[in-house]
Amino acid sequence: LTKPFELQELQARVRAQLRRRQYEAEERPADQLSLGDLQINLLSRSVQRGDRELNLSQREFELLCFLVRQPDTVHSRQEILDGVWGSPFVGDPNTLDVYLGYLRKKVEHSGAPQLLHTVRGVGVMARVGDPKP
């Protein structure tokens, strides 16, 4: 963090670090994540939606796992970039848009509930169906 900095920026970074440490400390299911009909096997790094096996790149897999680990939670763009690409993220912020596009094309299909939702002006969340509670 370079000086001068805004207090809000410092607070956001501290919260992000604490959140990451909390994730590491929490006991996670050994090898499975799921959301609706989406199944993620962390050991084999395989993803299945319904009866379809999805072929994801390493970054797409990491992005999907990041979002599915906390369903119904809106993650800010910066939080996702730092969590998936590393903190602090250095690069083009549009990288997230590109990878979300790739991921949506592979995960979403007609007739199935939408899983990845953009909450305008806030961030992205994983949730089965409508993004509004």
Phi and psi restraints in degrees (value plus and minus 20) as a CYANA .aco file:
   2 THR   PHI    -112.6   -72.6
   2 THR   PSI     129.8   169.8
   3 LYS   PHI    -110.6   -70.6
   3 LYS   PSI     131.0   171.0
   4 PRO   PHI     -94.0   -54.0
   4 PRO   PSI     131.7   171.7
   5 PHE   PHI    -154.2  -114.2
   5 PHE   PSI     135.8   175.8
   6 GLU   PHI    -102.2   -62.2
   6 GLU   PSI     124.0   164.0
   7 LEU   PHI     -79.8   -39.8
   7 LEU   PSI     -58.1   -18.1
   8 GLN   PHI     -82.7   -42.7
   8 GLN   PSI     -58.6   -18.6
   9 GLU   PHI     -83.2   -43.2
   9 GLU   PSI     -64.9   -24.9
  10 LEU   PHI     -81.9   -41.9
  10 LEU   PSI     -64.8   -24.8
  11 GLN   PHI     -81.9   -41.9
  11 GLN   PSI     -62.4   -22.4
  12 ALA   PHI     -83.1   -43.1
  12 ALA   PSI     -61.1   -21.1
  13 ARG   PHI     -88.1   -48.1
  13 ARG   PSI     -58.8   -18.8
  14 VAL   PHI     -85.1   -45.1
  14 VAL   PSI     -64.2   -24.2
  15 ARG   PHI     -80.0   -40.0
  15 ARG   PSI     -62.3   -22.3
  16 ALA   PHI     -83.1   -43.1
  16 ALA   PSI     -62.6   -22.6
  17 GLN   PHI     -84.2   -44.2
  17 GLN   PSI     -63.6   -23.6
  18 LEU   PHI     -82.7   -42.7
  18 LEU   PSI     -60.1   -20.1
  19 ARG   PHI     -83.3   -43.3
  19 ARG   PSI     -63.4   -23.4
  20 ARG   PHI     -81.8   -41.8
  20 ARG   PSI     -62.6   -22.6
  21 ARG   PHI     -84.7   -44.7
  21 ARG   PSI     -58.0   -18.0
  22 GLN   PHI     -83.6   -43.6
  22 GLN   PSI     -62.4   -22.4
  23 TYR   PHI     -79.9   -39.9
  23 TYR   PSI     -61.7   -21.7
  24 GLU   PHI     -86.5   -46.5
  24 GLU   PSI     -55.4   -15.4
  25 ALA   PHI     -99.4   -59.4
  25 ALA   PSI     -48.0    -8.0
  26 GLU   PHI     -87.9   -47.9
  26 GLU   PSI     127.7   167.7
  27 GLU   PHI    -100.6   -60.6
  27 GLU   PSI     103.6   143.6
  28 ARG   PHI    -124.1   -84.1
  28 ARG   PSI     135.9   175.9
  29 PRO   PHI     -77.6   -37.6
  29 PRO   PSI     122.7   162.7
  30 ALA   PHI     -74.8   -34.8
  30 ALA   PSI     -68.7   -28.7
  31 ASP   PHI    -167.5  -127.5
  31 ASP   PSI      -9.5    30.5
  32 GLN   PHI    -153.4  -113.4
  32 GLN   PSI     120.8   160.8
  33 LEU   PHI    -148.2  -108.2
  33 LEU   PSI     128.4   168.4
  34 SER   PHI    -168.8  -128.8
  34 SER   PSI     133.4   173.4
  35 LEU   PHI    -172.6  -132.6
  35 LEU   PSI      91.4   131.4
  36 GLY   PHI      40.3    80.3
  36 GLY   PSI    -146.5  -106.5
  37 ASP   PHI    -113.8   -73.8
  37 ASP   PSI      -6.9    33.1
  38 LEU   PHI    -112.6   -72.6
  38 LEU   PSI     106.2   146.2
  39 GLN   PHI    -140.8  -100.8
  39 GLN   PSI     109.8   149.8
  40 ILE   PHI    -140.9  -100.9
  40 ILE   PSI     103.5   143.5
  41 ASN   PHI    -121.2   -81.2
  41 ASN   PSI      92.2   132.2
  42 LEU   PHI     -92.5   -52.5
  42 LEU   PSI     -49.7    -9.7
  43 LEU   PHI     -92.7   -52.7
  43 LEU   PSI     -66.1   -26.1
  44 SER   PHI    -110.5   -70.5
  44 SER   PSI     -25.7    14.3
  45 ARG   PHI      35.9    75.9
  45 ARG   PSI      20.6    60.6
  46 SER   PHI    -130.1   -90.1
  46 SER   PSI     129.8   169.8
  47 VAL   PHI    -151.1  -111.1
  47 VAL   PSI     115.2   155.2
  48 GLN   PHI    -152.5  -112.5
  48 GLN   PSI     114.3   154.3
  49 ARG   PHI    -139.3   -99.3
  49 ARG   PSI      90.6   130.6
  50 GLY   PHI      44.4    84.4
  50 GLY   PSI    -142.8  -102.8
  51 ASP   PHI    -122.1   -82.1
  51 ASP   PSI     -12.0    28.0
  52 ARG   PHI    -117.6   -77.6
  52 ARG   PSI     110.7   150.7
  53 GLU   PHI    -105.8   -65.8
  53 GLU   PSI     109.0   149.0
  54 LEU   PHI    -121.4   -81.4
  54 LEU   PSI     115.5   155.5
  55 ASN   PHI    -121.3   -81.3
  55 ASN   PSI      81.8   121.8
  56 LEU   PHI    -129.7   -89.7
  56 LEU   PSI     127.3   167.3
  57 SER   PHI     -91.6   -51.6
  57 SER   PSI     149.1   189.1
  58 GLN   PHI     -79.4   -39.4
  58 GLN   PSI     -64.9   -24.9
  59 ARG   PHI     -87.9   -47.9
  59 ARG   PSI     -60.2   -20.2
  60 GLU   PHI     -81.8   -41.8
  60 GLU   PSI     -62.0   -22.0
  61 PHE   PHI     -81.2   -41.2
  61 PHE   PSI     -66.2   -26.2
  62 GLU   PHI     -84.0   -44.0
  62 GLU   PSI     -60.2   -20.2
  63 LEU   PHI     -84.4   -44.4
  63 LEU   PSI     -65.7   -25.7
  64 LEU   PHI     -82.2   -42.2
  64 LEU   PSI     -65.1   -25.1
  65 CYS   PHI     -81.9   -41.9
  65 CYS   PSI     -61.5   -21.5
  66 PHE   PHI     -77.2   -37.2
  66 PHE   PSI     -65.4   -25.4
  67 LEU   PHI     -93.6   -53.6
  67 LEU   PSI     -59.8   -19.8
  68 VAL   PHI     -94.6   -54.6
  68 VAL   PSI     -45.2    -5.2
  69 ARG   PHI     -81.9   -41.9
  69 ARG   PSI     -48.2    -8.2
  70 GLN   PHI    -150.2  -110.2
  70 GLN   PSI      55.8    95.8
  71 PRO   PHI     -84.3   -44.3
  71 PRO   PSI     134.2   174.2
  72 ASP   PHI      45.8    85.8
  72 ASP   PSI      -4.5    35.5
  73 THR   PHI    -133.7   -93.7
  73 THR   PSI     105.7   145.7
  74 VAL   PHI    -101.9   -61.9
  74 VAL   PSI     103.3   143.3
  75 HIS   PHI    -124.8   -84.8
  75 HIS   PSI     112.5   152.5
  76 SER   PHI     -88.2   -48.2
  76 SER   PSI     139.3   179.3
  77 ARG   PHI     -77.6   -37.6
  77 ARG   PSI     -64.5   -24.5
  78 GLN   PHI     -85.5   -45.5
  78 GLN   PSI     -59.1   -19.1
  79 GLU   PHI     -81.2   -41.2
  79 GLU   PSI     -62.7   -22.7
  80 ILE   PHI     -87.4   -47.4
  80 ILE   PSI     -65.9   -25.9
  81 LEU   PHI     -79.1   -39.1
  81 LEU   PSI     -65.7   -25.7
  82 ASP   PHI     -86.4   -46.4
  82 ASP   PSI     -59.9   -19.9
  83 GLY   PHI     -93.2   -53.2
  83 GLY   PSI     -53.9   -13.9
  84 VAL   PHI    -117.2   -77.2
  84 VAL   PSI     -61.5   -21.5
  85 TRP   PHI    -115.9   -75.9
  85 TRP   PSI     -32.1     7.9
  86 GLY   PHI      88.1   128.1
  86 GLY   PSI     128.3   168.3
  87 SER   PHI    -128.2   -88.2
  87 SER   PSI     114.8   154.8
  88 PRO   PHI     -99.8   -59.8
  88 PRO   PSI     124.2   164.2
  89 PHE   PHI     -91.2   -51.2
  89 PHE   PSI     108.9   148.9
  90 VAL   PHI    -142.3  -102.3
  90 VAL   PSI      98.3   138.3
  91 GLY   PHI     134.0   174.0
  91 GLY   PSI    -187.6  -147.6
  92 ASP   PHI    -101.8   -61.8
  92 ASP   PSI     101.3   141.3
  93 PRO   PHI     -81.8   -41.8
  93 PRO   PSI     -39.5     0.5
  94 ASN   PHI     -90.0   -50.0
  94 ASN   PSI     -30.4     9.6
  95 THR   PHI     -74.1   -34.1
  95 THR   PSI     -61.5   -21.5
  96 LEU   PHI     -81.6   -41.6
  96 LEU   PSI     -63.8   -23.8
  97 ASP   PHI     -79.6   -39.6
  97 ASP   PSI     -62.4   -22.4
  98 VAL   PHI     -81.9   -41.9
  98 VAL   PSI     -69.2   -29.2
  99 TYR   PHI     -90.0   -50.0
  99 TYR   PSI     -53.7   -13.7
 100 LEU   PHI     -83.7   -43.7
 100 LEU   PSI     -58.1   -18.1
 101 GLY   PHI     -82.1   -42.1
 101 GLY   PSI     -67.4   -27.4
 102 TYR   PHI     -77.7   -37.7
 102 TYR   PSI     -66.8   -26.8
 103 LEU   PHI     -85.2   -45.2
 103 LEU   PSI     -63.0   -23.0
 104 ARG   PHI     -81.8   -41.8
 104 ARG   PSI     -61.4   -21.4
 105 LYS   PHI     -81.2   -41.2
 105 LYS   PSI     -53.7   -13.7
 106 LYS   PHI    -106.4   -66.4
 106 LYS   PSI     -54.6   -14.6
 107 VAL   PHI    -109.8   -69.8
 107 VAL   PSI     -61.2   -21.2
 108 GLU   PHI    -104.0   -64.0
 108 GLU   PSI     119.4   159.4
 109 HIS   PHI    -166.0  -126.0
 109 HIS   PSI     136.1   176.1
 110 SER   PHI     -82.1   -42.1
 110 SER   PSI     121.9   161.9
 111 GLY   PHI      69.4   109.4
 111 GLY   PSI     -37.0     3.0
 112 ALA   PHI    -120.7   -80.7
 112 ALA   PSI     130.1   170.1
 113 PRO   PHI     -82.1   -42.1
 113 PRO   PSI     123.3   163.3
 114 GLN   PHI     -89.5   -49.5
 114 GLN   PSI     121.2   161.2
 115 LEU   PHI    -130.9   -90.9
 115 LEU   PSI     -53.3   -13.3
 116 LEU   PHI    -126.3   -86.3
 116 LEU   PSI     101.9   141.9
 117 HIS   PHI    -144.9  -104.9
 117 HIS   PSI     115.2   155.2
 118 THR   PHI    -113.8   -73.8
 118 THR   PSI     106.7   146.7
 119 VAL   PHI    -120.7   -80.7
 119 VAL   PSI      86.2   126.2
 120 ARG   PHI     -72.6   -32.6
 120 ARG   PSI     107.8   147.8
 121 GLY   PHI      58.0    98.0
 121 GLY   PSI     -21.3    18.7
 122 VAL   PHI    -142.3  -102.3
 122 VAL   PSI     -80.0   -40.0
 123 GLY   PHI     148.0   188.0
 123 GLY   PSI    -165.9  -125.9
 124 VAL   PHI    -151.0  -111.0
 124 VAL   PSI     126.3   166.3
 125 MET   PHI    -161.8  -121.8
 125 MET   PSI     136.6   176.6
 126 ALA   PHI    -124.8   -84.8
 126 ALA   PSI     107.3   147.3
 127 ARG   PHI    -182.2  -142.2
 127 ARG   PSI     123.9   163.9
 128 VAL   PHI     -99.1   -59.1
 128 VAL   PSI     103.1   143.1
 129 GLY   PHI      64.5   104.5
 129 GLY   PSI    -165.2  -125.2
 130 ASP   PHI     -83.3   -43.3
 130 ASP   PSI     113.6   153.6
 131 PRO   PHI     -91.5   -51.5
 131 PRO   PSI     -33.8     6.2
 132 LYS   PHI    -112.0   -72.0
 132 LYS   PSI     115.4   155.4
